[in-house]
């Protein structure tokens, strides 16, 4: 099953997002994960991680850049787009030799 079809299944039934929007979210999610592992291609086993990350991007639409919001007595805290569960999975795919992890160089 294609990732876009899985996204359609997981989105609310009344969602009318265009395929173009979903394809963009899926491509963005895949690029995020590729950057994280420093590779050019994503192992097929991580397709579900792409969908999960794309769903997080979808849920963040309209709230980009926010970490926390409080309105009256309601407080909302946004989770990282790439969740800790996905990051743990990505550790099974070590970075290729010669690639630099931006997070590593920030602390240098």
CNS distance restraints for C-alpha pairs under 8 A (distance, minus, plus):
assign (resid   1 and name CA) (resid   5 and name CA) 6.62 0.50 0.50
assign (resid   1 and name CA) (resid   6 and name CA) 7.02 0.50 0.50
assign (resid   2 and name CA) (resid   6 and name CA) 6.51 0.50 0.50
assign (resid   3 and name CA) (resid   7 and name CA) 6.20 0.50 0.50
assign (resid   3 and name CA) (resid  26 and name CA) 7.67 0.50 0.50
assign (resid   3 and name CA) (resid  47 and name CA) 7.24 0.50 0.50
assign (resid   3 and name CA) (resid  48 and name CA) 7.81 0.50 0.50
assign (resid   3 and name CA) (resid  51 and name CA) 6.34 0.50 0.50
assign (resid   4 and name CA) (resid   8 and name CA) 6.30 0.50 0.50
assign (resid   4 and name CA) (resid  19 and name CA) 7.53 0.50 0.50
assign (resid   4 and name CA) (resid  22 and name CA) 6.59 0.50 0.50
assign (resid   4 and name CA) (resid  23 and name CA) 6.72 0.50 0.50
assign (resid   4 and name CA) (resid  26 and name CA) 7.59 0.50 0.50
assign (resid   5 and name CA) (resid   9 and name CA) 6.41 0.50 0.50
assign (resid   6 and name CA) (resid  10 and name CA) 6.29 0.50 0.50
assign (resid   6 and name CA) (resid  51 and name CA) 7.53 0.50 0.50
assign (resid   7 and name CA) (resid  11 and name CA) 6.06 0.50 0.50
assign (resid   7 and name CA) (resid  22 and name CA) 7.58 0.50 0.50
assign (resid   7 and name CA) (resid  51 and name CA) 6.61 0.50 0.50
assign (resid   7 and name CA) (resid  55 and name CA) 7.34 0.50 0.50
assign (resid   9 and name CA) (resid  13 and name CA) 7.97 0.50 0.50
assign (resid  11 and name CA) (resid  15 and name CA) 6.51 0.50 0.50
assign (resid  17 and name CA) (resid  21 and name CA) 6.41 0.50 0.50
assign (resid  17 and name CA) (resid  22 and name CA) 6.96 0.50 0.50
assign (resid  18 and name CA) (resid  22 and name CA) 6.52 0.50 0.50
assign (resid  19 and name CA) (resid  23 and name CA) 5.93 0.50 0.50
assign (resid  20 and name CA) (resid  24 and name CA) 6.15 0.50 0.50
assign (resid  21 and name CA) (resid  25 and name CA) 6.31 0.50 0.50
assign (resid  22 and name CA) (resid  26 and name CA) 6.11 0.50 0.50
assign (resid  22 and name CA) (resid  54 and name CA) 7.97 0.50 0.50
assign (resid  23 and name CA) (resid  27 and name CA) 6.06 0.50 0.50
assign (resid  24 and name CA) (resid  28 and name CA) 6.07 0.50 0.50
assign (resid  25 and name CA) (resid  29 and name CA) 6.06 0.50 0.50
assign (resid  25 and name CA) (resid  54 and name CA) 5.20 0.50 0.50
assign (resid  25 and name CA) (resid  55 and name CA) 7.92 0.50 0.50
assign (resid  25 and name CA) (resid  57 and name CA) 6.60 0.50 0.50
assign (resid  25 and name CA) (resid  58 and name CA) 6.96 0.50 0.50
assign (resid  26 and name CA) (resid  30 and name CA) 6.12 0.50 0.50
assign (resid  26 and name CA) (resid  50 and name CA) 6.48 0.50 0.50
assign (resid  26 and name CA) (resid  51 and name CA) 6.57 0.50 0.50
assign (resid  26 and name CA) (resid  53 and name CA) 7.89 0.50 0.50
assign (resid  26 and name CA) (resid  54 and name CA) 5.14 0.50 0.50
assign (resid  27 and name CA) (resid  31 and name CA) 6.14 0.50 0.50
assign (resid  28 and name CA) (resid  32 and name CA) 6.21 0.50 0.50
assign (resid  28 and name CA) (resid  54 and name CA) 7.35 0.50 0.50
assign (resid  29 and name CA) (resid  33 and name CA) 6.38 0.50 0.50
assign (resid  29 and name CA) (resid  50 and name CA) 5.51 0.50 0.50
assign (resid  29 and name CA) (resid  51 and name CA) 7.56 0.50 0.50
assign (resid  29 and name CA) (resid  53 and name CA) 5.44 0.50 0.50
assign (resid  29 and name CA) (resid  54 and name CA) 5.14 0.50 0.50
assign (resid  29 and name CA) (resid  57 and name CA) 7.58 0.50 0.50
assign (resid  30 and name CA) (resid  34 and name CA) 6.09 0.50 0.50
assign (resid  30 and name CA) (resid  42 and name CA) 7.56 0.50 0.50
assign (resid  30 and name CA) (resid  50 and name CA) 5.44 0.50 0.50
assign (resid  31 and name CA) (resid  35 and name CA) 6.02 0.50 0.50
assign (resid  32 and name CA) (resid  36 and name CA) 6.22 0.50 0.50
assign (resid  33 and name CA) (resid  37 and name CA) 6.38 0.50 0.50
assign (resid  33 and name CA) (resid  42 and name CA) 7.83 0.50 0.50
assign (resid  33 and name CA) (resid  50 and name CA) 7.39 0.50 0.50
assign (resid  33 and name CA) (resid  82 and name CA) 7.99 0.50 0.50
assign (resid  33 and name CA) (resid  90 and name CA) 7.88 0.50 0.50
assign (resid  34 and name CA) (resid  38 and name CA) 5.65 0.50 0.50
assign (resid  34 and name CA) (resid  39 and name CA) 5.42 0.50 0.50
assign (resid  34 and name CA) (resid  40 and name CA) 6.54 0.50 0.50
assign (resid  34 and name CA) (resid  41 and name CA) 6.92 0.50 0.50
assign (resid  34 and name CA) (resid  42 and name CA) 6.32 0.50 0.50
assign (resid  35 and name CA) (resid  39 and name CA) 6.86 0.50 0.50
assign (resid  36 and name CA) (resid  90 and name CA) 7.76 0.50 0.50
assign (resid  36 and name CA) (resid 101 and name CA) 7.48 0.50 0.50
assign (resid  37 and name CA) (resid  90 and name CA) 6.72 0.50 0.50
assign (resid  37 and name CA) (resid  91 and name CA) 7.90 0.50 0.50
assign (resid  37 and name CA) (resid  93 and name CA) 6.51 0.50 0.50
assign (resid  37 and name CA) (resid  94 and name CA) 6.38 0.50 0.50
assign (resid  37 and name CA) (resid  95 and name CA) 5.02 0.50 0.50
assign (resid  37 and name CA) (resid  96 and name CA) 7.75 0.50 0.50
assign (resid  38 and name CA) (resid  95 and name CA) 5.21 0.50 0.50
assign (resid  38 and name CA) (resid  96 and name CA) 6.28 0.50 0.50
assign (resid  38 and name CA) (resid  99 and name CA) 6.14 0.50 0.50
assign (resid  38 and name CA) (resid 100 and name CA) 7.63 0.50 0.50
assign (resid  38 and name CA) (resid 101 and name CA) 7.44 0.50 0.50
assign (resid  39 and name CA) (resid  95 and name CA) 6.92 0.50 0.50
assign (resid  39 and name CA) (resid  96 and name CA) 6.60 0.50 0.50
assign (resid  42 and name CA) (resid  46 and name CA) 6.80 0.50 0.50
assign (resid  42 and name CA) (resid  47 and name CA) 7.98 0.50 0.50
assign (resid  43 and name CA) (resid  47 and name CA) 7.65 0.50 0.50
assign (resid  46 and name CA) (resid  50 and name CA) 6.45 0.50 0.50
assign (resid  47 and name CA) (resid  51 and name CA) 6.49 0.50 0.50
assign (resid  48 and name CA) (resid  52 and name CA) 6.14 0.50 0.50
assign (resid  49 and name CA) (resid  53 and name CA) 6.03 0.50 0.50
assign (resid  49 and name CA) (resid  86 and name CA) 6.34 0.50 0.50
assign (resid  50 and name CA) (resid  54 and name CA) 6.02 0.50 0.50
assign (resid  51 and name CA) (resid  55 and name CA) 6.11 0.50 0.50
assign (resid  52 and name CA) (resid  56 and name CA) 6.36 0.50 0.50
assign (resid  53 and name CA) (resid  57 and name CA) 6.29 0.50 0.50
assign (resid  53 and name CA) (resid  81 and name CA) 6.24 0.50 0.50
assign (resid  53 and name CA) (resid  82 and name CA) 6.00 0.50 0.50
assign (resid  53 and name CA) (resid  83 and name CA) 7.86 0.50 0.50
assign (resid  54 and name CA) (resid  58 and name CA) 6.11 0.50 0.50
assign (resid  55 and name CA) (resid  59 and name CA) 6.13 0.50 0.50
assign (resid  56 and name CA) (resid  60 and name CA) 6.22 0.50 0.50
assign (resid  56 and name CA) (resid  81 and name CA) 5.64 0.50 0.50
assign (resid  56 and name CA) (resid  82 and name CA) 7.92 0.50 0.50
assign (resid  57 and name CA) (resid  61 and name CA) 6.44 0.50 0.50
assign (resid  57 and name CA) (resid  81 and name CA) 6.48 0.50 0.50
assign (resid  60 and name CA) (resid  64 and name CA) 6.08 0.50 0.50
assign (resid  66 and name CA) (resid  78 and name CA) 7.24 0.50 0.50
assign (resid  67 and name CA) (resid  77 and name CA) 5.97 0.50 0.50
assign (resid  67 and name CA) (resid  78 and name CA) 5.22 0.50 0.50
assign (resid  67 and name CA) (resid  79 and name CA) 7.61 0.50 0.50
assign (resid  68 and name CA) (resid  75 and name CA) 7.30 0.50 0.50
assign (resid  68 and name CA) (resid  76 and name CA) 5.61 0.50 0.50
assign (resid  68 and name CA) (resid  77 and name CA) 4.33 0.50 0.50
assign (resid  68 and name CA) (resid  78 and name CA) 5.97 0.50 0.50
assign (resid  69 and name CA) (resid  75 and name CA) 5.73 0.50 0.50
assign (resid  69 and name CA) (resid  76 and name CA) 5.19 0.50 0.50
assign (resid  69 and name CA) (resid  77 and name CA) 6.50 0.50 0.50
assign (resid  70 and name CA) (resid  74 and name CA) 5.64 0.50 0.50
assign (resid  70 and name CA) (resid  75 and name CA) 4.23 0.50 0.50
assign (resid  70 and name CA) (resid  76 and name CA) 6.26 0.50 0.50
assign (resid  71 and name CA) (resid  75 and name CA) 6.42 0.50 0.50
assign (resid  79 and name CA) (resid  83 and name CA) 7.29 0.50 0.50
assign (resid  82 and name CA) (resid  86 and name CA) 6.27 0.50 0.50
assign (resid  82 and name CA) (resid  87 and name CA) 6.70 0.50 0.50
assign (resid  83 and name CA) (resid  87 and name CA) 6.24 0.50 0.50
assign (resid  84 and name CA) (resid  88 and name CA) 6.11 0.50 0.50
assign (resid  85 and name CA) (resid  89 and name CA) 6.55 0.50 0.50
assign (resid  86 and name CA) (resid  90 and name CA) 6.19 0.50 0.50
assign (resid  87 and name CA) (resid  91 and name CA) 6.42 0.50 0.50
assign (resid  88 and name CA) (resid  92 and name CA) 7.49 0.50 0.50
assign (resid  89 and name CA) (resid  93 and name CA) 7.83 0.50 0.50
assign (resid  90 and name CA) (resid  94 and name CA) 7.65 0.50 0.50
assign (resid  95 and name CA) (resid  99 and name CA) 6.68 0.50 0.50
assign (resid 100 and name CA) (resid 104 and name CA) 7.44 0.50 0.50
assign (resid 100 and name CA) (resid 105 and name CA) 7.47 0.50 0.50
assign (resid 101 and name CA) (resid 105 and name CA) 6.59 0.50 0.50
assign (resid 102 and name CA) (resid 106 and name CA) 6.22 0.50 0.50
assign (resid 103 and name CA) (resid 107 and name CA) 6.99 0.50 0.50
assign (resid 104 and name CA) (resid 108 and name CA) 6.83 0.50 0.50
